[in-house]
Amino acid sequence: MLYRSAAIVAGAAAVAVAKPCSSVFPTSTSAPAPGPTVKVDVGFRPHYIVDQMAPGPLKEEMEACANMDFQPSDFVIGHRGGGTLQIPEHSLESNLAGQRMGSGVLECDVAFTSDLELVCRHSQCDLHYTTNILLIPDLAAKCTVPFTPAADGQPATATCCTSDITLAEFKTLCAKMEGFNASATTPEDFQHGTPAWRTDLYAAGCPKVLTHKEHIKLVDGMGLKFTPELKLPEVEMPFQGNYTQEMYAQQLIDEYREAGISPDRVWPQSFNYPDVLYWIDNEPEFGLQAVWLDETADDPANFPNSIAFLDTVKADGVQYLAPPLPYLVQSDNGTIVPSPYADRANELGLNIVAWTLERSPPLAQVREEGNYYYFTIQDAVHNDGDIFTLLDVLYRQIHIKQIFSDWSGTVTYYINCVGGV
């Protein structure tokens, strides 16, 4: 299977130490939600991408928008918060960045702790490379697989899961940039490994990890919308003998209901198809916007079966389909065009949500080395200017409804520019 995680193994790198600014959670959880409280600022990166574009009508269109007053958009989903390209994922700081860059929807990937509380983590067992858990001896000792240093040609290893610790213990962690140093001989060295095309500049201090309830409170106070992903358990279910997958799926919905969140503000998502059917059958108001995350064609040989299964998806009442970028596009002699998968999804009237933009190295590197998110169009990308070329095909030709982004400002710039807000 192609490797799509950004937990890229790299050498050790120095991390600055500085005290972060304090932040206060908004207090509103009422409906209707208040409006956004900050002016949208897309920053420099979209302008850099425009500068990299090949001459032509799309570049001219994007250039003409340089000084517009940008607005937030539900088209823009802040992936793991929306600032993940440069800010530790699922941290308070990443979510604040996503809001400031115009995300109308913010994502919390949901996992559970040993005391069955829900927290925001992209994987149940990623704490060893997305937090500082290995630097806290009492918690490191609870990890499923304790830290083992690199030796005799074998890489350093560890596996630390949210289910290894309690909610109170989880809240003592600091978020860090995703990555680890496989050559590490100490837990301190293991912390490093951020890819060169990212940065540790905004990982200083102690970026704040979030519980699911805190995320709901935060996003509601921003006046934005939600897309929680129920992460696949990496422990045997029922957990602790009685916590079933259905209880887990129900708990996610219950926390929105308890917070007074209207179902039309929530897009619950899962790679586990039975979770989506559970919501449709048992929570129809929330199930109306339930999103099935499709990864069935990571082996290109499976594309015909994946396309055929879309008929079942539609018949089962699923309205939202979320495939990765390469499923939706292909290369026609170096030109990005819609794929047969995208064509069939549109024929069936499925709402398409794409993932994930800005999760890859610079596209010049992608063209040379390949990358999961571009494996069907590797020969059609040349430099970062093609990010907008791809996005334009997704929006204008494939008619996607939303897209996940690791740097929300890029998509905010585009969707405002083409009048899709």
Buried (B, 14 or more C-beta within 10 A) or exposed (E): EEEBEBBBBBEBBEBEEEEBEEEEEBEEBEEEBEEBEEEBEBBEBBBEBBEBBEEEEBBEBBEEBEEEEBBBBBBBBBBBBBBBBBBBBBBBBBBBBBBBBBBBBBBBBBBBBBEBBBBBBBBBBBBBBBBBBBBBEEBBEBBBEBBEBBEEEEBBBBBBBBBBBBBEBBBBBBBBBBBBBBBBEBBEBBBBBBBEEBBBEBBEBBBBBBBBBBBBBBBBBBBBBBBBBBBBBBBEBBBEEEBEBBBBBBBBBEBBBEBEBBBEBBBBBBBBBEBBBBBBEEBEEBBBBBBBBBBBBBEEEEBEEBBEBBEEBBEEBBBBBBBBBBBBBBBEEEEBBBBEBBEBBBEEEBBBBBBBBBBBBBBBBBBEEEBBBBBBBBEBBBBBBBBBBBBBBBBEBBEBBBBBBBBBBBBBBBBBBBEEB
